[in-house]
Structure formats: C-alpha cells, structure tokens
Amino acid sequence: MNSLLDTPIEYLKGVGPQRGDLLRKELNIHKYSHLVNLYPNRYIDRTRYYTINQLSTTNSEVQIIGKIVHIKTVDQGKAKTRLVATFTDDTGQMELVWFQGQKWIKESLKLNVSYVIFGKIMQFGATFNMAHPEMELLDEHKASLRSAMQPVYPSTEKLSNKGISNKVINKMMQQLFVETQAKFAETLPDYLLKELKLIPKNAAVFNIHFPKNQELLSQAQFRLKFEELFFIQLQLITKNLVGKHKIKGHPFEKVGENFNEFYQNHLPFELTNAQKRVLKEIRNDMGSHAQMNRLLQGDVGSGKTIVALMCMLLAKDNGFQSCLMAPTEILATQHFNGLTELANQLNISIKLLTGSTKTADRKIIHEALENGSLDILIGTHALLEDKVQFQNLGLAVIDEQHRFGVEQRSKLWKKNEIPPHVLVMTATPIPRTLAMSLYGDLDISVIDELPPGRKPIKTVHQFDSNRLKVWKFIKDEIAKGRQIYIVYPLIQESEKMDFKDLMDGYESISRDFPLPHYSISIVHGKMKPAEKEAEMKRFSEGKTNIMVATTVIEVGVNVPNASVMIIESAERFGLSQLHQLRGRVGRGAEQSYCILMTSFKLNNDTKTRLETMVRTNDGFEIAEVDLRLRGPGDIMGTQQSGVVNLQIADLVKDRDILQLARNYALRLLKDDASMTKPEHLTLRNVFLELSKKKNIWNYIS
C-alpha cells in the first residue's frame, strides 16, 4: 500500500508535469503521500442551498441552484470589459460577473441548464451579484464525492493565478482517494486506539478531507493531531534515553573543598529554595555515569550565574575544567566580571577569551588550558576555534542557547574524548508547550523565584503627550542618585531611520538634561566594540546618569544602581524583548521602574502586549501570551522554527493533546524502550521511517 503513496505527484490523473512542478515548488508536494497530508485550513458549510429571494448582504458565501438565461459583454471604458450572465431561479434573478478569463468562460457556459453556483454575494442597487462564482452542473454536483463540510486548502497566489483553485485541489484529492481506494495503514497500537477512543487511521484521513458532519471532523482532527505529536515526543524522549544510556559522562562523584568553601563562607546571599532544588537536580545528573543535558530556565536576575559557578566548582573538585559560552562580547565580559568577583576568595583561575583578546594573551590562555592550570574559560564563539584545546573539559555551560547553531555546539563536544556535561541557560522563559517540543530531549530545571530583597519592578504605560511628566520623574530619580536607561527600537531594515531616531532622541535629551548637571552615555550598533565598552564602563561606574541606547543592551548589562528603564516606541518591540529590557533594572535594593512610551495609534495585539507588561513580571506568563500572539515559529526565530512546522497540530491551541501525547510516549518507552513487543511492531516501523527523514526533529540538538 505504501508504495502507491510514494508515487510522484505528476502521475495522479488530472495533475501532469506542469501542475506537478507548481505543486512541488509552491506547497512542497512531491508524492501522493504529501498530498494526503495537505490538511484543510478551514471548512465551508455546503449543506444549505439559498433561493435568490433569501439573499442579503449579510450572507458571506452562499450556494444557489438556478439557470443562466442570458449572457452579455459590458464595456467598462479604457478598453476593459466584463462578462455578465443573468442567473434565475423560481424566486427571482441576479447577475454573475467575470473580469478575467472571459473568452474561455463564455464558451463553456450553457444556457437554460441547472447549475449549482457558490461564492460571495454583493449588492448593487436592488440587484445582487456574484463575481467569479464556483460553478458545477447540478447532475455532476449530485454525483461527486463531496462532503457537506467543504474543505478550504492552503494555497498561494501563484497557484490561484495558474488556475489551481481550491476546487481543483479538491478534485485532485478525490482522485487520490479513488486511486488509493482510501486505504491507509494504521500507525498506532490497538490498545491506544481503544484507551483514547481514537478513530482508525483510514476513517481519520477520509474525514479530514471529506467530513460528513462536524462530529466526524472533530474526531478526525483529534486522532491526527495526537498521532503527529505522539511521534514527535517518541523521537525526543528516545533521544534523551539514548543519550543517557549510550553517551557516557564524567562522573563528578565528590563534593570537594572548592564547592564547600564557597557554599559555607562566600555565598553573597542565602540561596533560594528554587536554586537549591536546581543544584540538586544538576548534582544528581553529573554524579551519574551519563552525560548531563539540562536546560536551566530562570527569569532575568533569578541567580542562574551562581548556580553555574557552583557547577563549575564541582567540576574543579573532580579534576575537570569548565567553559561558559555566551553569544556576545558584552555578555561574556559581564559573566567574566561576575564570576571573578564571586570566586575572588577561592584559589581558582578564570580567563576571558573573545574576538578582541590580544594575540599575546591568547597564547597564554591556550597554554594554560592545555597544561590544566586554567580552571574556567569564559568566552564567545572564539571558544570554538580549533586552537582552543582543553586538557580535560568536564562541563560546558551555554548561555542563551537559541543564539547558537547546532554545528557550533557540536564543536564544543568534540574537544574531548568523553563529551562534557552540558548546562544550557536561558533567561527567555519558554512556555511549557514549546519547551516540551523544542527541548523535549533535554531535562528541564526552572528557577522560579527571585533572590530575597528584590522588589518587583513597577511598569507603567505612558503616551508621548505625557513626556514632560516622565522627564520630571527622571530628574527626581537622578536627584536621588539613581541612573536611567532610555532605549530606542532597532529595526534592521531601516538602520538609517533607527539611527536618526536615536540621534534625534539623544539631541532632545541632551537639551532637556544639559551639562554640567547631567551627563549622558550613548551606545548603538555603528560604534566600534572598544567605544561601546568605554561608554558602558562610564555608565556602570556611575560617571554618567543616563544611558541612551538601541537594543544592544537587551542582554547582559548589570548596573544595580540603574533604577529606571524607559522604552521609546514600545509598540515596535515584541513582548519577550520588552521583558528582557525591563530585566536590566531592578538589580539593586531600590524600587525600580519601567516606563513604556508609545504613540496613540495602537492595534489590539500591541494593547495586549502593553497590558501584559503592566500587569505581570512573571516571565512564563509573558511567554505564554507571546506564544498566543505570535505563534511558535516567530518565538524561536527562523533558525528554530522548523521544529514547529506541524502539519495539523498547533502548539498553542493543542497543548492538552501535546501533554497527553507526551505522557503516553513516556509510558510506552518505560514499558518497551526498543518498541519490540508484538503490539508495537507497526509503531516501530513508522517510527524508524520517520527517523530517517530530515524532518523536524533531527536538528534539535
């Protein structure tokens, strides 16, 4: 049966080479099986037939049975014409209109024969008309394999222009079901179908394309969504289990003097319960003989860095080196400063390696790494260079991992015979549904409480017209000795415009906050790294009161004295970006504020974003709203969005089905990890077939 589904699409009756080529290019349909899996976006109810006297402009799309009694071509001026047909039934008459393809349509129309027409209704004066209706002879309409719920398939402008309309795709689908006799192999074990009351694969595939009613359609959708998510979870969990069994790790068996000395005598503050819980999870992982692969999620300022340092001290106690890789120089430098300060009482050597490290210093670092005298190396992509060789790398910490590609990370693994333990840290809270799909092969730890003494940041939304009030507030804060960030949006397409926005803003701020009372730092993308560094330094040392910047400062500037974040044109930022920027303040003991400045013209999504920011500081809640507004692909950025090109399931709407699928996948693999029990053989074959495909999961990690 399967071999038939592998047939190239052009062999399907009614497709041929030209259409086949279009389907390949536009919808990625190469074979029969790809067409079967082209699921409708929505359905139109075709159970009802209207009569002409029942029409009103509130009917969006209607179908009517009647006859064409007259056809004429009407001149529209400027050498344009339209084709108009008079269409009647027993209750009245209306007009059908065509602007394109008139010659062909005129030749094909039959007078005084019963047609079923379908389309959108418009009213001009007292007359109703329908432009470019779908038309079918009544006899053919009665005979066709049509469902009451008419499917509407995904399409593109090019397909429509080349005459591959929804009706044509529908016809292709009917032909496919005739040729395959609608036989599709079952992929799930019997007991699963029974337990979950799932309809068989055959019925599901038929009813997704030709549902007789809403009930059958819902059953088909549930079955196919569950199946899709179930196989993805099987893949991810298997990968995790294989990792734990096959990939040996260095066992960090002892908790030694460095860890204990730091924990007992040098902790800057008491660890939160969340930090203690996470440390315990990590220690269990690193103490086993398997390689750790753990994702550590924690909001900005939740204390991930201390957890990372303590893991590195464990590595040192067991005779291993560690590295920490960050996406930008600013962030790497900040980690370096933070860790050096935390570990200054301990006998530990820490070095920083970035693109701007001088050659002489590099040489020293390379030697110290190879002879084992360097314990911790912090850096950017520079860590991946072939010259960087460790004596024995035991732990790799990766910060903000969605900014690193898979190939880059695998380079780190190869620096050792036995791969190091991996701790991935992110301050971008990932909604649980996405985490289960994107990082289902990683174990996940969450730090979900802030260190004591931190006050929640107060967030307000102000319109540009209230600027004077905001400026007065800033002056009051500066008078108390605080510092201020003012951030302008950065939109790649229009760097010139951004630069102008930033410079205009800078000039007006300089007028309103003149020297010698106030001093201002400025940081933007056109500056050289050394200049940026110098400006940042002036601000962090308190030599300037205000930092005017583009979003370069989104990740990784730590100035505890900065207590106000003003985000200009906040409507031009995404939710997660607003949340990240807000996290730059609130790092000291003082009350901090975030002020979102916007113009008056705001659409509904923007209003939701701003209201969410004002209402909550909880990164996970913000991530959930973000996922709802933007969809999964956008959240992960293009390089990660492949994972969420699902054919029928939707990670936002179907989170309950995803959770169900994950639970069943876990249960099945616990009971039969190799899927070799008789009842799992079909499942195993489907699983192996899917694993061969470079589809959506292989790049994950």
KEDOLO-880453 format. One record per residue (C-alpha): residue in three letters; x, y, z. Coordinates in steps of 0.05 Angstrom, whole numbers, padded with zeros to 5 digits, always signed. Example, Ala and Ser with C-alpha at 12.3 -4.5 7.8 and 13.67 -1.06 7.14 Angstrom:
2
ALA+00246-00090+00156;SER+00273-00021+00143;
***
This chain:
701
MET+00000+00000+00000;ASN+00055+00048+00020;SER+00090+00041-00047;LEU+00029+00073-00081;LEU+00035+00133-00034;ASP+00107+00142-00058;THR+00083+00154-00129;PRO+00108+00222-00157;ILE+00050+00272-00156;GLU+00050+00285-00232;TYR+00024+00214-00244;LEU-00041+00229-00208;LYS-00096+00235-00261;GLY-00110+00309-00273;VAL-00042+00334-00249;GLY+00012+00322-00302;PRO+00082+00352-00307;GLN+00065+00427-00306;ARG+00018+00424-00247;GLY+00064+00375-00212;ASP+00121+00424-00218;LEU+00078+00480-00188;LEU+00055+00436-00130;ARG+00127+00418-00115;LYS+00151+00490-00115;GLU+00092+00523-00081;LEU+00068+00472-00030;ASN+00127+00423-00026;ILE+00082+00366-00052;HIS+00126+00315-00087;LYS+00088+00250-00077;TYR+00017+00223-00065;SER+00033+00219+00010;HIS+00048+00294+00012;LEU-00019+00310-00019;VAL-00056+00266+00030;ASN-00023+00305+00086;LEU-00043+00372+00058;TYR-00096+00386+00110;PRO-00151+00438+00101;ASN-00145+00506+00136;ARG-00219+00512+00147;TYR-00286+00485+00122;ILE-00346+00518+00090;ASP-00415+00491+00106;ARG-00446+00469+00040;THR-00507+00436+00069;ARG-00552+00495+00056;TYR-00580+00520-00011;TYR-00607+00591-00015;THR-00660+00618-00062;ILE-00649+00686-00093;ASN-00705+00719-00052;GLN-00670+00696+00012;LEU-00605+00733-00004;SER-00580+00791+00038;THR-00513+00826+00043;THR-00501+00791+00110;ASN-00494+00723+00075;SER-00419+00716+00065;GLU-00414+00654+00019;VAL-00476+00620-00008;GLN-00496+00566-00057;ILE-00556+00572-00102;ILE-00588+00526-00154;GLY-00612+00560-00218;LYS-00603+00571-00293;ILE-00567+00621-00337;VAL-00617+00654-00384;HIS-00574+00709-00417;ILE-00500+00727-00427;LYS-00472+00794-00449;THR-00405+00831-00450;VAL-00407+00901-00419;ASP-00357+00955-00437;GLN-00322+00986-00376;GLY-00283+01041-00412;LYS-00206+01044-00421;ALA-00212+00982-00466;LYS-00236+00939-00408;THR-00297+00894-00409;ARG-00334+00848-00361;LEU-00376+00787-00376;VAL-00445+00788-00344;ALA-00495+00730-00341;THR-00567+00733-00316;PHE-00580+00677-00267;THR-00651+00658-00246;ASP-00689+00611-00201;ASP-00764+00607-00185;THR-00759+00665-00136;GLY-00721+00719-00175;GLN-00658+00737-00214;MET-00587+00761-00201;GLU-00523+00772-00240;LEU-00458+00732-00246;VAL-00397+00773-00265;TRP-00328+00755-00292;PHE-00270+00804-00302;GLN-00217+00752-00323;GLY-00216+00693-00369;GLN-00279+00718-00404;LYS-00268+00685-00472;TRP-00259+00615-00442;ILE-00317+00624-00392;LYS-00364+00650-00446;GLU-00351+00588-00488;SER-00361+00540-00431;LEU-00427+00568-00402;LYS-00491+00531-00421;LEU-00558+00567-00424;ASN-00621+00541-00391;VAL-00586+00483-00355;SER-00587+00474-00279;TYR-00523+00496-00244;VAL-00502+00499-00171;ILE-00465+00565-00161;PHE-00424+00583-00100;GLY-00389+00648-00079;LYS-00393+00715-00043;ILE-00454+00758-00051;MET-00451+00833-00066;GLN-00509+00882-00076;PHE-00512+00939-00126;GLY-00576+00979-00121;ALA-00632+00928-00118;THR-00593+00874-00155;PHE-00549+00820-00123;ASN-00488+00795-00159;MET-00433+00744-00150;ALA-00364+00753-00181;HIS-00325+00693-00208;PRO-00372+00641-00177;GLU-00352+00568-00169;MET-00399+00531-00217;GLU-00419+00459-00224;LEU-00474+00427-00266;LEU-00528+00402-00218;ASP-00522+00330-00244;GLU-00446+00329-00231;HIS-00456+00363-00164;LYS-00502+00307-00141;ALA-00455+00252-00165;SER-00389+00278-00137;LEU-00353+00252-00075;ARG-00367+00316-00039;SER-00377+00329+00034;ALA-00426+00377+00066;MET-00367+00410+00100;GLN-00327+00437+00041;PRO-00251+00438+00056;VAL-00210+00500+00041;TYR-00137+00481+00028;PRO-00074+00522+00038;SER-00056+00557-00027;THR-00011+00611-00056;GLU-00022+00669-00103;LYS+00018+00634-00158;LEU-00026+00571-00154;SER-00090+00613-00159;ASN-00062+00652-00218;LYS-00044+00588-00255;GLY-00115+00561-00246;ILE-00101+00513-00189;SER-00161+00536-00148;ASN-00188+00505-00085;LYS-00238+00467-00128;VAL-00180+00438-00169;ILE-00142+00415-00107;ASN-00208+00385-00082;LYS-00214+00346-00147;MET-00142+00321-00141;MET-00157+00298-00071;GLN-00219+00260-00095;GLN-00178+00227-00149;LEU-00125+00207-00099;PHE-00176+00173-00055;VAL-00204+00136-00116;GLU-00134+00112-00137;THR-00113+00090-00067;GLN-00182+00062-00052;ALA-00177+00104+00012;LYS-00134+00051+00045;PHE-00084+00079+00095;ALA-00043+00035+00141;GLU-00056+00040+00216;THR+00003+00070+00253;LEU-00018+00065+00327;PRO-00025+00003+00370;ASP-00095-00025+00383;TYR-00094-00013+00457;LEU-00080+00062+00446;LEU-00139+00068+00399;LYS-00184+00034+00450;GLU-00160+00073+00510;LEU-00164+00141+00478;LYS-00225+00124+00435;LEU-00188+00144+00372;ILE-00219+00131+00304;PRO-00178+00087+00257;LYS-00127+00119+00210;ASN-00170+00105+00149;ALA-00230+00140+00177;ALA-00189+00198+00203;VAL-00156+00212+00136;PHE-00222+00207+00099;ASN-00260+00252+00147;ILE-00206+00305+00150;HIS-00216+00316+00074;PHE-00289+00296+00065;PRO-00325+00304+00132;LYS-00399+00289+00130;ASN-00410+00329+00194;GLN-00376+00368+00249;GLU-00374+00308+00297;LEU-00334+00264+00248;LEU-00289+00323+00231;SER-00272+00334+00305;GLN-00256+00260+00315;ALA-00210+00261+00254;GLN-00174+00323+00277;PHE-00163+00296+00347;ARG-00136+00230+00321;LEU-00087+00262+00271;LYS-00063+00316+00320;PHE-00050+00263+00373;GLU-00012+00219+00324;GLU+00032+00276+00300;LEU+00051+00300+00370;PHE+00058+00228+00396;PHE+00112+00211+00344;ILE+00150+00275+00357;GLN+00150+00260+00432;LEU+00173+00188+00419;GLN+00231+00217+00379;LEU+00251+00267+00432;ILE+00245+00221+00492;THR+00282+00165+00456;LYS+00337+00214+00441;ASN+00341+00233+00514;LEU+00342+00159+00537;VAL+00394+00141+00485;GLY+00436+00199+00509;LYS+00431+00174+00580;HIS+00449+00102+00562;LYS+00499+00110+00505;ILE+00534+00175+00517;LYS+00579+00165+00576;GLY+00595+00225+00620;HIS+00648+00240+00671;PRO+00620+00222+00739;PHE+00631+00280+00787;GLU+00627+00237+00849;LYS+00655+00281+00902;VAL+00634+00347+00931;GLY+00701+00377+00950;GLU+00735+00436+00982;ASN+00721+00489+00930;PHE+00646+00476+00929;ASN+00642+00471+01005;GLU+00686+00531+01019;PHE+00644+00574+00972;TYR+00578+00548+00998;GLN+00595+00556+01071;ASN+00635+00621+01071;HIS+00628+00662+01007;LEU+00555+00660+00985;PRO+00535+00733+00974;PHE+00464+00715+00995;GLU+00425+00655+01020;LEU+00405+00611+00961;THR+00330+00609+00945;ASN+00294+00543+00950;ALA+00289+00542+00874;GLN+00364+00549+00868;LYS+00375+00493+00918;ARG+00327+00448+00881;VAL+00361+00461+00814;LEU+00430+00449+00843;LYS+00407+00382+00870;GLU+00379+00362+00801;ILE+00445+00381+00768;ARG+00487+00345+00820;ASN+00447+00281+00810;ASP+00458+00286+00735;MET+00533+00299+00740;GLY+00542+00245+00792;SER+00513+00191+00747;HIS+00556+00159+00693;ALA+00516+00191+00637;GLN+00526+00257+00602;MET+00482+00312+00631;ASN+00439+00351+00581;ARG+00399+00401+00622;LEU+00363+00465+00605;LEU+00363+00516+00661;GLN+00308+00567+00654;GLY+00305+00627+00700;ASP+00280+00697+00692;VAL+00328+00755+00688;GLY+00361+00765+00756;SER+00339+00698+00785;GLY+00410+00677+00801;LYS+00429+00628+00745;THR+00502+00652+00746;ILE+00513+00629+00818;VAL+00485+00561+00801;ALA+00532+00557+00740;LEU+00592+00576+00784;MET+00576+00523+00835;CYS+00571+00470+00780;MET+00640+00493+00755;LEU+00668+00487+00826;LEU+00642+00415+00827;ALA+00679+00402+00762;LYS+00743+00432+00792;ASP+00735+00389+00855;ASN+00733+00328+00809;GLY+00794+00349+00770;PHE+00759+00378+00708;GLN+00758+00445+00671;SER+00695+00483+00652;CYS+00677+00534+00600;LEU+00619+00583+00592;MET+00599+00607+00523;ALA+00558+00670+00513;PRO+00530+00700+00448;THR+00561+00770+00454;GLU+00625+00801+00480;ILE+00586+00846+00527;LEU+00552+00786+00558;ALA+00616+00744+00561;THR+00653+00802+00595;GLN+00596+00810+00644;HIS+00598+00736+00662;PHE+00673+00741+00670;ASN+00668+00801+00717;GLY+00611+00769+00756;LEU+00645+00701+00765;THR+00713+00732+00781;GLU+00681+00774+00836;LEU+00643+00714+00865;ALA+00705+00669+00865;ASN+00757+00721+00886;GLN+00768+00687+00953;LEU+00779+00619+00922;ASN+00841+00592+00891;ILE+00813+00587+00821;SER+00838+00613+00754;ILE+00787+00644+00707;LYS+00802+00675+00639;LEU+00763+00711+00585;LEU+00771+00696+00510;THR+00734+00737+00458;GLY+00746+00764+00388;SER+00783+00824+00416;THR+00831+00786+00462;LYS+00902+00805+00443;THR+00947+00753+00409;ALA+00997+00752+00467;ASP+00942+00740+00517;ARG+00912+00685+00474;LYS+00978+00648+00474;ILE+00980+00648+00550;ILE+00907+00624+00553;HIS+00920+00567+00503;GLU+00979+00542+00543;ALA+00944+00546+00610;LEU+00884+00508+00581;GLU+00928+00452+00554;ASN+00971+00444+00616;GLY+00909+00445+00660;SER+00928+00505+00702;LEU+00867+00544+00676;ASP+00802+00522+00711;ILE+00748+00563+00677;LEU+00747+00595+00608;ILE+00692+00644+00591;GLY+00682+00670+00521;THR+00643+00678+00457;HIS+00645+00637+00392;ALA+00721+00645+00400;LEU+00718+00583+00445;LEU+00701+00541+00385;GLU+00766+00555+00347;ASP+00809+00494+00333;LYS+00867+00526+00371;VAL+00828+00524+00435;GLN+00845+00456+00465;PHE+00827+00436+00537;GLN+00866+00387+00579;ASN+00801+00357+00605;LEU+00736+00394+00593;GLY+00683+00367+00642;LEU+00627+00419+00638;ALA+00604+00466+00583;VAL+00554+00520+00602;ILE+00519+00553+00544;ASP+00482+00618+00556;GLU+00421+00639+00513;GLN+00429+00577+00471;HIS+00378+00596+00417;ARG+00431+00643+00391;PHE+00478+00585+00375;GLY+00470+00537+00317;VAL+00475+00461+00326;GLU+00541+00455+00288;GLN+00572+00507+00333;ARG+00553+00469+00396;SER+00576+00402+00369;LYS+00646+00433+00360;LEU+00650+00440+00436;TRP+00633+00367+00447;LYS+00690+00345+00402;LYS+00743+00378+00445;ASN+00742+00317+00489;GLU+00743+00241+00484;ILE+00683+00237+00531;PRO+00635+00294+00517;PRO+00628+00345+00574;HIS+00565+00353+00615;VAL+00522+00407+00584;LEU+00482+00461+00620;VAL+00442+00506+00575;MET+00419+00571+00608;THR+00365+00617+00583;ALA+00332+00679+00611;THR+00280+00676+00557;PRO+00224+00638+00591;ILE+00198+00585+00544;PRO+00125+00565+00552;ARG+00118+00493+00574;THR+00086+00470+00509;LEU+00144+00497+00468;ALA+00196+00470+00517;MET+00166+00401+00510;SER+00172+00404+00435;LEU+00237+00443+00426;TYR+00276+00415+00484;GLY+00239+00350+00496;ASP+00306+00315+00493;LEU+00336+00358+00549;ASP+00318+00353+00622;ILE+00290+00419+00645;SER+00303+00457+00710;VAL+00268+00522+00728;ILE+00289+00575+00778;ASP+00221+00606+00791;GLU+00234+00653+00849;LEU+00276+00717+00855;PRO+00331+00725+00907;PRO+00307+00758+00972;GLY+00309+00834+00978;ARG+00290+00845+00905;LYS+00229+00889+00896;PRO+00184+00875+00836;ILE+00193+00927+00781;LYS+00135+00976+00773;THR+00114+00982+00700;VAL+00072+01037+00670;HIS+00049+01056+00601;GLN+00052+01130+00581;PHE+00034+01165+00515;ASP+00083+01212+00483;SER+00040+01270+00504;ASN+00059+01257+00577;ARG+00133+01265+00563;LEU+00142+01326+00609;LYS+00115+01287+00668;VAL+00163+01229+00652;TRP+00222+01276+00646;LYS+00206+01306+00714;PHE+00204+01237+00744;ILE+00273+01221+00715;LYS+00302+01285+00744;ASP+00274+01266+00813;GLU+00305+01197+00808;ILE+00373+01225+00786;ALA+00369+01273+00845;LYS+00365+01211+00890;GLY+00429+01186+00858;ARG+00397+01135+00810;GLN+00414+01121+00737;ILE+00368+01115+00677;TYR+00365+01074+00612;ILE+00329+01103+00551;VAL+00323+01051+00496;TYR+00304+01062+00423;PRO+00280+01006+00377;LEU+00326+00975+00327;ILE+00294+00950+00263;GLN+00345+00921+00216;GLU+00311+00941+00151;SER+00317+01015+00165;GLU+00383+01025+00200;LYS+00385+01097+00175;MET+00318+01112+00204;ASP+00335+01079+00271;PHE+00400+01118+00274;LYS+00362+01182+00261;ASP+00310+01164+00315;LEU+00366+01151+00364;MET+00405+01214+00346;ASP+00343+01258+00348;GLY+00325+01228+00415;TYR+00396+01238+00441;GLU+00396+01311+00420;SER+00330+01327+00453;ILE+00351+01290+00516;SER+00416+01329+00517;ARG+00376+01394+00513;ASP+00330+01373+00569;PHE+00386+01345+00613;PRO+00443+01394+00600;LEU+00515+01390+00625;PRO+00543+01402+00677;HIS+00483+01377+00718;TYR+00474+01315+00677;SER+00518+01271+00634;ILE+00495+01222+00582;SER+00525+01158+00552;ILE+00505+01133+00483;VAL+00512+01063+00454;HIS+00490+01039+00385;GLY+00507+00988+00331;LYS+00551+01034+00289;MET+00603+01042+00345;LYS+00667+01000+00349;PRO+00668+00948+00405;ALA+00721+00988+00443;GLU+00678+01051+00441;LYS+00617+01014+00465;GLU+00657+00982+00521;ALA+00683+01050+00543;GLU+00613+01081+00544;MET+00584+01022+00582;LYS+00641+01027+00631;ARG+00628+01101+00644;PHE+00555+01085+00658;SER+00568+01025+00703;GLU+00619+01066+00743;GLY+00566+01119+00754;LYS+00602+01173+00714;THR+00541+01184+00671;ASN+00468+01189+00694;ILE+00432+01168+00631;MET+00447+01113+00580;VAL+00415+01125+00512;ALA+00419+01061+00471;THR+00389+01016+00418;THR+00373+00945+00439;VAL+00447+00926+00443;ILE+00437+00927+00518;GLU+00380+00877+00516;VAL+00423+00821+00542;GLY+00475+00829+00595;VAL+00486+00897+00626;ASN+00487+00895+00701;VAL+00484+00963+00736;PRO+00450+00954+00804;ASN+00444+01030+00811;ALA+00402+01037+00748;SER+00330+01040+00771;VAL+00290+01067+00711;MET+00282+01036+00642;ILE+00247+01079+00591;ILE+00229+01043+00526;GLU+00214+01091+00469;SER+00164+01069+00414;ALA+00148+01009+00458;GLU+00096+00989+00406;ARG+00153+00969+00359;PHE+00180+00916+00407;GLY+00159+00844+00417;LEU+00136+00820+00486;SER+00197+00779+00502;GLN+00242+00836+00482;LEU+00204+00885+00527;HIS+00210+00835+00584;GLN+00285+00826+00572;LEU+00297+00901+00570;ARG+00257+00911+00634;GLY+00302+00860+00668;ARG+00361+00908+00661;VAL+00334+00947+00721;GLY+00311+00920+00788;ARG+00380+00892+00803;GLY+00392+00932+00867;ALA+00353+00940+00931;GLU+00317+01004+00908;GLN+00248+01006+00877;SER+00256+01004+00801;TYR+00210+01028+00745;CYS+00198+01011+00672;ILE+00162+01063+00630;LEU+00133+01043+00563;MET+00126+01104+00517;THR+00081+01098+00456;SER+00042+01140+00406;PHE-00035+01140+00409;LYS-00045+01094+00349;LEU-00042+01023+00375;ASN-00072+00959+00347;ASN-00104+00905+00390;ASP-00042+00860+00394;THR+00000+00919+00417;LYS-00051+00937+00470;THR-00049+00865+00495;ARG+00027+00866+00497;LEU+00029+00931+00537;GLU-00026+00910+00585;THR+00010+00844+00598;MET+00075+00881+00614;VAL+00040+00928+00662;ARG+00002+00871+00695;THR+00056+00820+00708;ASN+00131+00810+00719;ASP+00125+00734+00710;GLY+00167+00714+00650;PHE+00130+00649+00640;GLU+00062+00683+00638;ILE+00091+00734+00589;ALA+00118+00677+00546;GLU+00050+00644+00543;VAL+00017+00708+00520;ASP+00073+00718+00469;LEU+00063+00648+00442;ARG-00011+00662+00434;LEU+00001+00727+00397;ARG+00059+00707+00353;GLY+00056+00632+00344;PRO+00114+00585+00357;GLY+00155+00597+00294;ASP+00167+00670+00309;ILE+00185+00659+00381;MET+00242+00613+00366;GLY+00268+00655+00309;THR+00274+00628+00238;GLN+00332+00581+00252;GLN+00290+00543+00302;SER+00222+00550+00271;GLY+00229+00485+00231;VAL+00211+00448+00293;VAL+00142+00476+00293;ASN+00123+00466+00220;LEU+00070+00418+00244;GLN+00021+00392+00192;ILE-00042+00393+00233;ALA-00028+00404+00307;ASP-00019+00473+00336;LEU+00027+00480+00397;VAL-00015+00537+00425;LYS-00085+00510+00416;ASP-00069+00437+00425;ARG-00027+00440+00488;ASP-00072+00389+00523;ILE-00064+00339+00466;LEU+00012+00352+00469;GLN+00014+00336+00543;LEU-00029+00274+00532;ALA+00017+00251+00475;ARG+00079+00262+00517;ASN+00050+00223+00576;TYR+00032+00164+00531;ALA+00100+00166+00496;LEU+00135+00165+00564;ARG+00092+00107+00588;LEU+00104+00066+00525;LEU+00180+00076+00526;LYS+00184+00060+00600;ASP+00149-00006+00586;ASP+00183-00023+00520;ALA+00241+00024+00503;SER+00262-00013+00440;MET+00189-00019+00416;THR+00199-00093+00401;LYS+00137-00123+00435;PRO+00090-00153+00383;GLU+00037-00099+00394;HIS+00089-00044+00379;LEU+00119-00072+00314;THR+00077-00028+00267;LEU+00092+00032+00311;ARG+00166+00016+00309;ASN+00167+00013+00233;VAL+00132+00080+00227;PHE+00180+00109+00278;LEU+00241+00084+00241;GLU+00214+00111+00175;LEU+00203+00180+00207;SER+00272+00179+00239;LYS+00304+00173+00170;LYS+00270+00236+00147;LYS+00308+00300+00159;ASN+00242+00328+00181;ILE+00231+00370+00241;TRP+00267+00338+00298;ASN+00337+00319+00276;TYR+00369+00386+00283;ILE+00343+00398+00353;SER+00407+00386+00390;
***
